[in-house]
Amino acid sequence: MSTIALDDVLMKELAMGQAKKRGNQSDRIAQAQARERANLPPSVKCNTCKAELTEIHPMDTRGMAGIEVAGAALCDACGIETWVLKGSPEAVERTFAALEGVYTTNGGPD
């Protein structure tokens, strides 16, 4: 066994041990979701009927260059989805145009 292989094994054990210290898998998932929700505002007004929406779901921002936070809230009153986007002005405009294109072209996401 080489020193490199031993170091790799020790590093893997260390990383696994650190994850276990943060709780079981469902606890770690809940913690990650709570961190994502903490970046979202507590509420947003529906773009269509102006109802107060408090159930904002985080969106995955990987691959969305320039977007720091993204979320979506579905309005119970009118059925329209309102998006929350935070990032550079160019990135927000680009992302909004892409989301708008999905909804106007396909009638909504699949």
SVG drawing of the C-alpha trace seen along z (x, -y; Angstrom):
<svg xmlns="http://www.w3.org/2000/svg" viewBox="-59 -45 63 47">
<polyline fill="none" stroke="black" stroke-width="0.4" points="0.0,0.0 1.4,-3.4 1.4,-6.5 -0.9,-8.2 -3.5,-5.5 -3.4,-5.6 -3.8,-9.3 -6.8,-9.0 -8.4,-6.5 -7.9,-8.7 -9.3,-11.7 -12.4,-9.8 -12.9,-8.6 -12.4,-12.2 -15.0,-13.6 -17.5,-10.8 -17.0,-11.4 -17.6,-15.1 -20.9,-14.5 -22.0,-12.1 -21.4,-14.8 -23.9,-17.0 -26.6,-14.4 -28.2,-11.6 -29.0,-12.2 -32.5,-13.5 -31.2,-15.9 -28.5,-17.2 -31.1,-17.6 -33.4,-19.5 -30.5,-21.8 -29.6,-22.5 -33.2,-23.3 -33.4,-25.6 -30.3,-27.5 -31.8,-27.9 -35.1,-29.2 -33.3,-31.6 -32.1,-33.5 -35.6,-33.9 -37.9,-36.7 -40.7,-35.8 -43.3,-36.7 -43.9,-38.1 -46.9,-39.6 -48.5,-37.7 -47.7,-39.4 -51.2,-39.0 -53.7,-39.4 -51.3,-41.0 -52.2,-38.3 -49.5,-37.8 -47.6,-34.6 -45.7,-33.0 -44.9,-29.6 -41.9,-30.2 -40.0,-27.2 -36.2,-27.5 -35.1,-26.7 -31.8,-25.1 -29.5,-27.9 -26.7,-25.7 -26.0,-26.6 -27.7,-30.0 -24.7,-32.3 -25.1,-35.5 -28.2,-34.2 -27.6,-34.0 -31.1,-33.1 -34.2,-31.9 -37.6,-30.8 -41.1,-30.2 -44.5,-30.7 -47.8,-29.4 -50.8,-31.7 -53.8,-29.8 -56.1,-32.6 -55.3,-32.8 -53.1,-29.8 -50.2,-31.9 -46.6,-31.3 -44.5,-34.2 -40.7,-34.0 -38.2,-35.5 -34.8,-36.2 -31.7,-37.8 -28.5,-38.4 -26.9,-40.7 -29.4,-42.8 -28.3,-41.0 -28.6,-37.6 -32.1,-38.3 -33.3,-39.7 -31.9,-36.6 -33.4,-34.1 -36.8,-35.9 -36.8,-35.8 -36.0,-32.1 -38.6,-31.3 -41.2,-33.4 -40.4,-31.6 -41.0,-28.2 -44.4,-29.3 -45.6,-31.1 -44.4,-28.5 -45.3,-25.3 -48.0,-26.5 -45.8,-25.7 -43.0,-23.4 -43.4,-19.6"/>
</svg>
